[in-house]
């Protein structure tokens, strides 16, 4: 079984990406990092390259998986 990238979202909305062989392994890693209330989902292609949206970045993803471009953000 190959590892794949999972998106781990903490209860406060913080996100990170982990490589794991199963979703359960990814969940265990997220649980250790974020605690109870952690959510895990498979990442889609390119999500980990783009990362999370932060001011000053050209693009990113919000905690719901929506892709955001800097020009779409109204200031």
C-alpha positions as CSV (number, residue, x, y, z in Angstrom):
1,X,0.0,0.0,0.0
2,X,1.4,3.4,-1.0
3,X,1.3,6.5,1.2
4,X,-0.9,9.3,0.2
5,X,-1.4,12.9,1.4
6,X,-4.2,13.6,3.9
7,X,-5.4,17.0,5.1
8,X,-5.7,17.2,8.9
9,X,-7.9,19.9,10.3
10,X,-7.9,20.7,14.0
11,X,-11.0,21.8,15.9
12,X,-9.9,25.5,15.7
13,X,-9.5,25.3,11.9
14,X,-5.8,24.9,11.7
15,X,-4.7,22.7,8.9
16,X,-1.7,20.5,8.1
17,X,-0.8,17.8,5.6
18,X,0.4,14.3,6.5
19,X,1.6,11.4,4.5
20,X,0.1,8.1,5.6
21,X,-0.8,4.7,4.3
22,X,-4.3,4.8,5.6
23,X,-6.8,7.5,6.7
24,X,-6.7,5.9,10.2
25,X,-3.0,6.5,10.4
26,X,-3.4,10.1,9.3
27,X,-6.2,10.5,11.9
28,X,-3.9,9.2,14.7
29,X,-1.2,11.6,13.7
30,X,-3.8,14.5,13.6
31,X,-5.2,13.4,17.0
32,X,-1.7,13.5,18.5
33,X,-1.1,17.0,17.1
34,X,-4.5,18.7,17.4
35,X,-6.4,16.6,20.0
36,X,-10.1,15.7,20.1
37,X,-12.2,17.1,17.3
38,X,-9.6,16.5,14.6
39,X,-11.0,15.8,11.1
40,X,-9.1,14.1,8.3
41,X,-9.8,13.9,4.6
42,X,-7.8,12.8,1.5
43,X,-6.0,15.8,0.0
44,X,-6.6,16.4,-3.7
45,X,-3.9,16.9,-6.3
46,X,-2.0,20.1,-5.8
47,X,-3.5,21.1,-2.5
48,X,-0.3,20.5,-0.6
49,X,1.7,22.6,-3.1
50,X,-0.7,25.5,-2.8
51,X,-1.1,25.2,0.9
52,X,-3.5,27.3,3.1
53,X,-4.4,30.8,2.1
54,X,-2.5,33.5,4.0
55,X,-2.3,37.2,3.3
56,X,0.5,37.9,0.9
57,X,0.3,34.5,-0.9
58,X,-1.0,34.1,-4.4
59,X,-3.4,31.3,-3.6
60,X,-4.4,28.7,-1.0
61,X,-7.2,26.7,0.4
62,X,-9.6,27.4,3.3
63,X,-10.5,24.9,5.9
64,X,-13.5,23.8,3.8
65,X,-11.2,22.9,0.8
66,X,-12.2,25.9,-1.3
67,X,-9.4,27.3,-3.5
68,X,-8.8,31.0,-3.0
69,X,-6.8,33.3,-5.2
70,X,-5.3,36.5,-3.9
71,X,-7.2,38.6,-6.5
72,X,-10.5,37.1,-5.2
73,X,-9.9,38.3,-1.6
74,X,-11.5,41.7,-1.0
75,X,-9.6,43.6,1.5
